[in-house]
């Protein structure tokens, strides 16, 4: 299994590979029910798709604005836990490399223990069967070893 990274492009026709892989899930009522809403994307949004051959095992995306990020549409159509977690970890690492300090996501209350293993904590009050979770990231420091003249 491998994970492909895509960045949603603003130019028409440049997102065919991404939506060729996840498009059927975007249009599927079962996916909307599982996620609690429709799949959407905006230019600049980064997507990770876990694949084995032509089969999609999991996908998810992150939107970044300044020092915060929102994880969106984390889903495994085959309920493949390892692929789901790998996509989640790729999103977190992308946020870390982008100097994001806080990541938020909304998912089912029942997912709390799964997110807690990665450091997410509940944030706010539950909304129906959903809860917002937050992950605080430590700042990343880059040390320059070359002398400055």
N, C-alpha and C positions, 0 to 999 in steps of 0.2 A: 504494500500500500504506500502511496506517496501523496503528499499534500501540495496542491498548486495554489499559488497566490495570484490574485487578480486585483487590479484597481479599476473601479468603475470610471470609465472615460466619459467626457462630456460630448464627444464627437459621435454623431450618429454612425452606427455600423461597427464601432470598435469594441463592442461588448458581446459580440456573437459567441465567442468561446465560453465565456462565463455563463451567459443565459442559455446557451445550448446545453450546458451541464445541469443547471438548476432550474431551468424554465418550466419543466414539467411539474416540479414541486411548487413553483410559484402559482401555477394554475389549479393545483389539486385541492379540493375542499378538505381532504383528510389532513393535509399539511397545515392549512389555515386553522383547523380545529386543534391540532397538536400544539401549534405555536400561539394560539389565542389571538391571531390576527393575520393580516395579509403580509406577504413579503414585499418589501420595497427597497429601493437603492437610490443613492444620489451620487453624482460625480465626486470622486475623491474617496468614496467609501471603499475600504479594503476588505476583500473576501478571501477566505481559505476554503478549499474544497478537497476532501479526502477521497481519493480514487484508488480503485484496483481495476486495472483495465478500463472498460467503459462504465463500470458500476460506481455510482456515488454512494459512499458510506456515511459521509457527514459533511456539513458545511456550516459556515457562520461568517459574520462580518463585524467590523468595528468602524464606527464613525468617530473621528477625532476633531475636537474643537479646542484649540489652545491646550491647556493642561488637563483636559478631561476627555474621556472616551466613553462611548456607549456601545456595548456589545449587543448585537442584534441577530435574530434569526438563527440561533445556534440549534441545529437539528440533525438528527441521524435517522434517515428513513428506515434503516434496517435495525435500529436500536443497537448499534455497534458502539459500546461504551468506550473502547480504546480510541476509535476514530473520533468520536465526539470530544473526548478529552484532549486529543492531539490538536484538533481545530481550536478548541478553547485556549490551549497553551500557546499556540501560534498567535492568536489575537492578543493575548496578554503580552507576549514578547514584542510584538509590533508596537503596542502602546508604550512599553518600556523604552524601546529604541527611539520613540517619538517624543520622549520626555513627558509623557502623560503621568499625572500624579494620582488621578482618581478614575477608576473604571466603574461604571454602573451597568446593570442589566436588570431586566424584569423576567421572572420565570415563576413556575409553580411553587407554592409553599413547600410541597413535598421534595423539592430539589435542594432544600437548605443544607442538608448534610453533605451532599455532593459538592456544592460550592464551598462549603466551610473547609473542606480538605485542601482547597487552593487559597484560602485566606479571605474569602468573601464573607461579609457579615450582613445580616438583614438591615435595611435602611428604611425607616418610616414604618407605617402601619400597613398591614395586608390590605389589598384591594380585591375583594372577592377571593378567588382561589390563587391570586398572584401576589408576589412580594418583590420589592426592589431590593437588590443586593449590591453592595459596594466593595471595592477592593482598593485599598490605599497602597500606592507604589512608592517606594523610596526613591529619592532623586538619584540619577545616574551621573557620576562625575567622570570626566575625561581628563586624564593626566597627560600633559605634554612633556615628553622627556627630552626633546631637543632644546638646546639653549636659544633664547630669543636675543637678537641683537638690535 
